[in-house]
Each structure stands twice: as structure tokens, then as C-alpha cells.
Amino acid sequence: MKSKLLQELEARGFINQSSNLEGLDEALNAGQIVGYWGTDPTGDSLHVGHLASLMLMRWFQKYGNKPILLIGGATGRIGDPSGRDKGRPMLTDEQIEKNCSGLRKSISKFIKFGDDENDAIMVDNYDWMKGYSHMDFLREFGTDFTVPRMLSMESVKRRLENGMTFLEFNYMTFQAVDFLTLNKKYNCTLQFCGADQWGNSVMGVELIRKKLGKEVFVLSTALITDSKGEKIGKSAGNAVWVNENKTTPYEYYQYFRNTPDDLVEKFLKIFTEIPLDEIAKLSKLDGAELNKAKKILAFAATEIAHGHDAAVAAETASDALFGGGIKSDDVPSVKLEIPEKMNVVDFLVNIKMFSSKSEARRMIEQGGIQIDGIKVTDWKSEVKVADEIMVQKGKKTFLRVIRK
């Protein structure tokens, strides 16, 4: 490949599939191009599972190209069937608006917006999709999609067995129209996507070829999985969020600090901008020395998402806690108006360490909760809430609770 961007992406392990890698290489080598990545507003923050695509976009911009970030205000009202065994719950307009705002905050941590030539822009596909009536959409695009082609998509095959709705069946046509619209309006010639979005994305390539006679491109990234090989996402219950109101910078740091040994090199390449020659040196470390690489990974990833000061604070807190000094001002903290005495389960849910009482009880029974260094053994017991106490969940999660 001639393109410096594609050389970088390939070396870092970003490239999973491309509709026409040779053609994309030529386009990138010829000068600046416009590319987009989209996400539906099913939540109010991005999570680590999104970051391979987002970091790919970050590199795309660093090499002088112009990113478009698409928020799926329209597609989010349908629900993407890709990789799912059942339909998504319907969101209200208020939920979609709130989630869109949170996603903009997440994306802005990684991508530069502004008025310069390669600064990013953000769009919402609801702005153009809301203008189509059902009849208008069918007359404009109905003959461009064949039922056999749509049925051949893996996302459709998987759902046909357990009841895919007509609503979801339309999802890929909406995504294809998004690409067409962005091509017409911004000369966007590249769509980035996760591996599970491949089928939806290539439909846009085919639609643009039919409508405009142009060749455009799709580039997909591999899905990020945890140490068990499971996809990282909020529906799987293992999400690490980008926005600090959902996952604190300290917790974000700890996630990367606890990267399994066999994933350290991969995560350094994908989640940081550390030069490849330095990553090669770090990847040769083993045993106790590998912890050095994990600390560098955690700091670099946290610095991108939360800034230098937050990364320093998270590193300081981690060193203090695991160096034996538990009382650190940099540990995540929460101030609450709570009674002096509370049932320990109610207390843990109140401080949002758990989302349900059953989860809190289960963790106590497993011996995973300590309050001010003392293990809690009885979920029926009461906790005396002093002006400030330290709560520990498992081995790695700490929270300083300050009583108003």
C-alpha cells in the first residue's frame, strides 16, 4: 500500500475488511478525502467497544483527511438488527435527544471539530430522513434494493429464525441512503464501520454505484472483545464508558491497567498513539516487567479520553491504592445526602456502586465488598456512614463517599 494512513492502520491491526482496498489506497494517496462513521443514539455515551472505529477516525484525521461523525437520530428510531437475537427497545424522542447530546460529548474527546480544512463535522441522519414520506422513500429507493440481496445479509438471516420485524428489515436501506446523502452533500467517499456493520455498509456502496455511477469505499475494523472473547458492549453488561459521569477516569484507567497479558500489544496499538517502534519494545517485556507496559497503556488511553490532568490523577490514585496507601484524594469520590446509618445493600445501591440490590447482595456473599478496609460479610447489616468512608468492590474498584 502506498498510502501512509493505510500503512499505519494495517500495522496497528485496524483493518478487518475493505470493499476495494486497492482503490481506497489510490484515493488516499491522491490527496484529502472525506470519510464518515456513524453510531445510533441507543445510549448517552460511547464505550470501549466503539473505540476501534473512533480511534481509526482519529488517525484518519491526523493524516489530513476530513471526518464526518453521524449520529443516527433516524436509524436509532428503527433499531439495528446486526449481531442481535432480538429487537432493540423503542426510544422516546426525549431519550434520543438526551443520548445524542451524550454521544457528541464522547466523540469530541477523540476528534477535533472546527472550521479548518480537515476539522470534523457532526450530522444527524434524522435531518434528511424526516423529510421522506413512506411513499416518497419507496418511489425514490424501492427499486434499488432487491429482496434476495437483503435476505443474503447475515444480520437478516440470523434474525429471521426468531422473528425479524419489517421495521428492522428497513434498517440497511436507511444506512445506505445515509452514505448516498453524505456523498452528494460532502463528497464523502469512505464509510468506516465495525465488523458487524459490514453488510449494512456495503449496501451504501451498491446504492451509490447504481444511483451515481461512482465508486466509494467501506473499511471495517475487528470487534473489540474482552479476555473471554466476548464483544464489549453495554448489552453484554461489560461496558466501560467514555463519559466520566458513567465511568470515572480512574475506573477507565484501571480497565486498561488490568489488560490481560496477551492483549497488551494489541491494545497499545489500537487505543494509544504511541509510536510502533516503542510498542515493539514494550511488547517484549514479560513477567513483572509487563506491568510497566500496562501502566503506559492505561495512562496513554486515559489521556486521550480524559486529558493529561485526569490521567495523572488516575495514575496517582492507582499507585497510592496498590502501593499500600488507601487514602488518596485522587480516588473517585461522590458527595451524597444520606442517613448516618443505612442497610449496607441500600447504601451500595444509593452510591451507585451497583444498579440493583440483588447485585449488591451477591457481591457481599462472595466476599467482594470492603468498607474502610473491613470486609462486609452480612448483607443484612448496617453501615455507619461517617463524614468520609472508602468503599472497595473486588480488588480494583474504589470509591470515596463523602456525606453532606
TAJO-V936064 format. One record per helix or strand of 3 or more residues. SS is the DSSP state (2 for helix, 1 for strand). FROM is the first residue (numbers start at 0). TO is the last residue. If there is no record, write none. Layout:
# TAJO-V936064
SS & FROM & TO
SS & FROM & TO
This chain:
# TAJO-V936064
2 & 3 & 10
2 & 20 & 29
1 & 33 & 38
2 & 47 & 61
1 & 65 & 70
2 & 74 & 76
2 & 92 & 107
1 & 119 & 123
2 & 125 & 128
2 & 133 & 143
2 & 146 & 150
2 & 153 & 159
2 & 165 & 168
2 & 170 & 185
1 & 187 & 193
2 & 194 & 211
1 & 216 & 220
2 & 233 & 235
2 & 248 & 256
2 & 260 & 270
2 & 275 & 282
2 & 286 & 305
2 & 307 & 321
1 & 332 & 335
1 & 340 & 342
2 & 343 & 349
2 & 356 & 364
1 & 368 & 370
1 & 381 & 383
1 & 387 & 392
1 & 396 & 402
